[in-house]
Every structure is written in structure tokens, then in C-alpha cells.
């Protein structure tokens, strides 16, 4: 099996470059923000970070394809880098530090492309998480200064911490009743939002999280970090990986119950 460590090192280099660019414009008074056709915001920093990453990849991995949130797909082949230049743009443009650059390498395999490398870098929080297939998941300042991640062993909903992003998406999908029933059963709920709940599942600080509507670039990097930390990452349809247009992540022990509540009466 390939060890993917060279690709992981490259992903860290890409994240370093993106961090420098995004932090330079974070809280800038002259930051330019536009509205995309789906009515979500995009800033000049989103575009600039993705262009920067694409440029690095074009030089370092010219044969690999690239899929990015802002500029779509470029190239073909069995290896594809998936980029979300700023996950949490709404936070970014308001000066909230909970945002991250998500970088993943996916390889063609059974069931389609699967993530084999993932880096989640949140420079305003001073945090970074990463994983490579078969090598575990880690968090730290660098590859050499890192702590291995491990999901929690909480096995009862009444002891579990559950995180989510918002209520509106669940209501729009007709899943709100099951969602609310779940929140009444667990020990604690917090709406941390975006990439952060998945990283806290990987760390063992949160036991499960879910979102009703996501894109591949929102999930590819977080999925492999969660699974390499010993957790479970699926769609709400229980399909493993980041392919369902939504996500449920847990320590594995609570996953069936998590999906059961979010799919009840749906």
C-alpha cells in the first residue's frame, strides 16, 4: 500500500502557504466579499488561497487533477486534490476565528474516489489536524510536533456530546423532529459549526456531529481525519465516506443511534 507521506508533507506545505495568505487578509477593513449564485459569500481571500494552492500543485503534482470550491475541476486521472480554501467564509468575513483551509488527496478506488490524505488548518485558532491512510490522525504545530488523535469511548447517548451547525437545514429537509429528539437524549449539545466539530470528534472532545447539506470539498479532509482517529464518517444514508451530500461523524459506538434519530420520520 502506498504510504502517502510525501503527499502529506506536500499538503502541509500547501496549508502553510494558504495560512499566510488568509491570515494576511483576516479582519482587513478593505476585504472584498461577493455573493455566489447559491447566495453564499466568497471573499478575495477564498479565491486567492485556492489560486495559490492550485499554482503549487501545478508545479509539484502536474499529473494530478484538482477540484476546488471556487474554480471547479481541472485535469483527470486516478488522483485528485480536493480544496476548500476557506471553510467557514461567513465566520472569516465577520472576524470570527473559526475557519480553516481544507486540503485532501483522493484516489480512485472501489466505490469511487476515496480520501487518502487530509489536512485541516485553522490558523486563527492556532490549530492544525491531519491524517494519511494507514498512518493515523494527528494534531499539532508541525509533522514533528504532533499528538496522535483518538476518538472517545462514550457509548451511551446520555453521556454524549453532540455538535451541529444550525437548525434551519434540518428543518428544510424534514428531519428537525428527529434532530430535536436526539438533542433531548444526549448529555450536551453545542453548535460549533463547519470543520470544527469533526476535528473535535477526532480528538475525543465531542462524541458525534452531523450536517444535513455539504459538498465534497467540505468533507474530504475531515472524513479521513475522523476515520484515521478511529471514528466513523458516513452520509445520513450510512454510506461510508464523503459522498452523500451530507455527513454524520461519531466515535463509532454511537453511530447507529445517531443515524436512527436523524432519519426517523424522514
Secondary structure, 3 states (H helix, E strand, C coil): CCCCHHHHHHHHHHHHHHHHHHHHHCCCCCCCEEECCCCCEEEHHHHHHHHHHHHHHHHHCCCCEEEECCCEEECCCCEEEEEEEEECHHHHHHCCCCCEEEEEEEEEECCEEEEEEEEEEECCCCEEEEEECCCCEEEECCCCCEEECCCCCCCCHHHCEEECCCCHHHHHCCCHHHHHHHHHHCCEEECCCCCHHHHHHHHCCCCEEEECCCCHHHHHHHHHHHHHCCCEEECCCCCECCCCCCEEEECCCCHHHHHHHHHCCC
